[in-house]
Amino acid sequence: MYIKRAIEATILKISKMFPDKMNIGNGAVICMMPKLLPIDSRNWYVPAWLI
């Protein structure tokens, strides 16, 4: 649970560095999860075995 909170905080910090008018697309975090899991509406945890 701590890792998820740290990643979400990092994503928010990075997104604040970009101008508001910049279009940022979807993203993914490669991990060892057994299945796809959404982080938020545009980002996902993607299992390494799936790639």
KOLVOZA-737808 format. One record per atom (N, C-alpha, C): residue number from 1; residue in three letters; atom name; x, y negated, z. Coordinates in nm, 3 decimals, m for minus. Atoms other than C-alpha are relative to their C-alpha. Layout:
<guses>
NUM | ALA | CA | X | Y | Z;
...
</guses>
This chain:
<guses>
1 | MET | N | 0.082 | 0.119 | 0.000;
1 | MET | CA | 0.000 | 0.000 | 0.000;
1 | MET | C | 0.087 | m0.126 | 0.000;
2 | TYR | N | m0.090 | 0.115 | m0.006;
2 | TYR | CA | 0.289 | m0.237 | 0.078;
2 | TYR | C | 0.057 | m0.032 | m0.138;
3 | ILE | N | m0.057 | 0.021 | 0.133;
3 | ILE | CA | 0.439 | m0.187 | m0.268;
3 | ILE | C | m0.101 | m0.070 | m0.090;
4 | LYS | N | 0.104 | 0.060 | 0.083;
4 | LYS | CA | 0.109 | m0.274 | m0.436;
4 | LYS | C | m0.014 | m0.149 | 0.034;
5 | ARG | N | 0.012 | 0.140 | m0.040;
5 | ARG | CA | 0.082 | m0.597 | m0.234;
5 | ARG | C | 0.120 | m0.081 | m0.047;
6 | ALA | N | m0.121 | 0.070 | 0.044;
6 | ALA | CA | 0.441 | m0.689 | m0.317;
6 | ALA | C | m0.003 | m0.023 | m0.150;
7 | ILE | N | 0.007 | 0.014 | 0.145;
7 | ILE | CA | 0.386 | m0.628 | m0.688;
7 | ILE | C | m0.104 | m0.105 | m0.038;
8 | GLU | N | 0.103 | 0.099 | 0.030;
8 | GLU | CA | 0.063 | m0.830 | m0.692;
8 | GLU | C | 0.050 | m0.140 | 0.030;
9 | ALA | N | m0.053 | 0.132 | m0.035;
9 | ALA | CA | 0.236 | m1.119 | m0.515;
9 | ALA | C | 0.104 | m0.045 | m0.103;
10 | THR | N | m0.102 | 0.032 | 0.100;
10 | THR | CA | 0.524 | m1.103 | m0.765;
10 | THR | C | m0.065 | m0.040 | m0.131;
11 | ILE | N | 0.071 | 0.034 | 0.124;
11 | ILE | CA | 0.285 | m1.106 | m1.061;
11 | ILE | C | m0.060 | m0.139 | 0.010;
12 | LEU | N | 0.058 | 0.132 | m0.018;
12 | LEU | CA | 0.109 | m1.411 | m0.919;
12 | LEU | C | 0.109 | m0.109 | m0.005;
13 | LYS | N | m0.109 | 0.097 | 0.003;
13 | LYS | CA | 0.443 | m1.592 | m0.866;
13 | LYS | C | 0.050 | m0.022 | m0.142;
14 | ILE | N | m0.047 | 0.010 | 0.139;
14 | ILE | CA | 0.556 | m1.515 | m1.221;
14 | ILE | C | m0.102 | m0.075 | m0.085;
15 | SER | N | 0.103 | 0.064 | 0.082;
15 | SER | CA | 0.223 | m1.624 | m1.371;
15 | SER | C | m0.008 | m0.150 | 0.027;
16 | LYS | N | 0.003 | 0.144 | m0.033;
16 | LYS | CA | 0.249 | m1.962 | m1.190;
16 | LYS | C | 0.115 | m0.075 | m0.067;
17 | MET | N | m0.113 | 0.065 | 0.065;
17 | MET | CA | 0.581 | m2.030 | m1.366;
17 | MET | C | m0.031 | m0.041 | m0.144;
18 | PHE | N | 0.034 | 0.029 | 0.139;
18 | PHE | CA | 0.413 | m2.042 | m1.708;
18 | PHE | C | m0.104 | m0.112 | m0.006;
19 | PRO | N | 0.101 | 0.106 | 0.016;
19 | PRO | CA | 0.212 | m2.341 | m1.836;
19 | PRO | C | m0.140 | 0.061 | m0.012;
20 | ASP | N | 0.139 | m0.046 | 0.005;
20 | ASP | CA | m0.166 | m2.312 | m1.814;
20 | ASP | C | m0.046 | 0.034 | m0.141;
21 | LYS | N | 0.046 | m0.022 | 0.136;
21 | LYS | CA | m0.206 | m2.323 | m2.191;
21 | LYS | C | 0.067 | 0.118 | m0.069;
22 | MET | N | m0.068 | m0.115 | 0.058;
22 | MET | CA | 0.025 | m2.028 | m2.251;
22 | MET | C | m0.091 | 0.123 | 0.012;
23 | ASN | N | 0.084 | m0.120 | 0.000;
23 | ASN | CA | m0.161 | m1.709 | m2.345;
23 | ASN | C | 0.085 | 0.120 | 0.041;
24 | ILE | N | m0.072 | m0.117 | m0.049;
24 | ILE | CA | m0.033 | m1.415 | m2.139;
24 | ILE | C | m0.088 | 0.122 | m0.022;
25 | GLY | N | 0.078 | m0.119 | 0.033;
25 | GLY | CA | m0.146 | m1.073 | m2.262;
25 | GLY | C | m0.005 | 0.101 | 0.112;
26 | ASN | N | 0.009 | m0.110 | m0.096;
26 | ASN | CA | m0.200 | m0.743 | m2.089;
26 | ASN | C | 0.138 | 0.052 | 0.035;
27 | GLY | N | m0.129 | m0.053 | m0.044;
27 | GLY | CA | 0.076 | m0.571 | m1.895;
27 | GLY | C | m0.016 | 0.134 | 0.068;
28 | ALA | N | 0.002 | m0.131 | m0.066;
28 | ALA | CA | 0.172 | m0.245 | m1.730;
28 | ALA | C | 0.123 | 0.014 | 0.088;
29 | VAL | N | m0.109 | m0.036 | m0.089;
29 | VAL | CA | 0.388 | m0.116 | m1.448;
29 | VAL | C | 0.021 | 0.151 | m0.016;
30 | ILE | N | m0.030 | m0.142 | 0.016;
30 | ILE | CA | 0.558 | 0.217 | m1.522;
30 | ILE | C | 0.028 | 0.057 | 0.140;
31 | CYS | N | m0.014 | m0.055 | m0.135;
31 | CYS | CA | 0.532 | 0.438 | m1.214;
31 | CYS | C | m0.018 | 0.152 | m0.003;
32 | MET | N | 0.015 | m0.145 | m0.013;
32 | MET | CA | 0.499 | 0.795 | m1.088;
32 | MET | C | m0.140 | 0.040 | 0.044;
33 | MET | N | 0.139 | m0.030 | m0.037;
33 | MET | CA | 0.122 | 0.779 | m1.030;
33 | MET | C | m0.050 | 0.116 | m0.086;
34 | PRO | N | 0.053 | m0.111 | 0.079;
34 | PRO | CA | m0.077 | 1.084 | m1.145;
34 | PRO | C | m0.096 | m0.043 | m0.111;
35 | LYS | N | 0.095 | 0.046 | 0.103;
35 | LYS | CA | m0.321 | 0.873 | m1.351;
35 | LYS | C | 0.008 | m0.152 | m0.015;
36 | LEU | N | 0.006 | 0.144 | 0.021;
36 | LEU | CA | m0.382 | 0.525 | m1.492;
36 | LEU | C | m0.083 | m0.065 | 0.111;
37 | LEU | N | 0.073 | 0.074 | m0.103;
37 | LEU | CA | m0.488 | 0.276 | m1.226;
37 | LEU | C | 0.007 | m0.149 | m0.032;
38 | PRO | N | m0.003 | 0.144 | 0.026;
38 | PRO | CA | m0.590 | m0.087 | m1.277;
38 | PRO | C | 0.059 | m0.077 | 0.117;
39 | ILE | N | m0.049 | 0.092 | m0.101;
39 | ILE | CA | m0.398 | m0.355 | m1.089;
39 | ILE | C | m0.099 | m0.115 | 0.012;
40 | ASP | N | 0.104 | 0.103 | 0.009;
40 | ASP | CA | m0.638 | m0.626 | m1.201;
40 | ASP | C | m0.064 | 0.014 | m0.138;
41 | SER | N | 0.074 | m0.013 | 0.125;
41 | SER | CA | m0.846 | m0.699 | m1.509;
41 | SER | C | 0.089 | 0.011 | m0.124;
42 | ARG | N | m0.087 | m0.003 | 0.117;
42 | ARG | CA | m0.541 | m0.725 | m1.740;
42 | ARG | C | 0.126 | 0.083 | 0.016;
43 | ASN | N | m0.124 | m0.073 | m0.026;
43 | ASN | CA | m0.269 | m0.510 | m1.583;
43 | ASN | C | m0.029 | 0.138 | 0.057;
44 | TRP | N | 0.022 | m0.140 | m0.039;
44 | TRP | CA | m0.232 | m0.137 | m1.522;
44 | TRP | C | 0.127 | 0.063 | 0.055;
45 | TYR | N | m0.107 | m0.092 | m0.036;
45 | TYR | CA | m0.015 | 0.115 | m1.341;
45 | TYR | C | m0.007 | 0.114 | m0.101;
46 | VAL | N | m0.004 | m0.103 | 0.103;
46 | VAL | CA | 0.092 | 0.360 | m1.614;
46 | VAL | C | 0.097 | 0.110 | 0.043;
47 | PRO | N | m0.090 | m0.109 | m0.037;
47 | PRO | CA | 0.232 | 0.704 | m1.525;
47 | PRO | C | 0.110 | 0.020 | m0.104;
48 | ALA | N | m0.114 | m0.018 | 0.092;
48 | ALA | CA | 0.576 | 0.768 | m1.673;
48 | ALA | C | m0.022 | 0.120 | m0.092;
49 | TRP | N | 0.021 | m0.120 | 0.083;
49 | TRP | CA | 0.465 | 1.111 | m1.800;
49 | TRP | C | m0.091 | m0.029 | m0.118;
50 | LEU | N | 0.094 | 0.034 | 0.107;
50 | LEU | CA | 0.204 | 0.940 | m2.019;
50 | LEU | C | 0.070 | m0.066 | m0.120;
51 | ILE | N | m0.069 | 0.074 | 0.107;
51 | ILE | CA | 0.461 | 0.747 | m2.224;
51 | ILE | C | 0.073 | 0.095 | m0.093;
</guses>
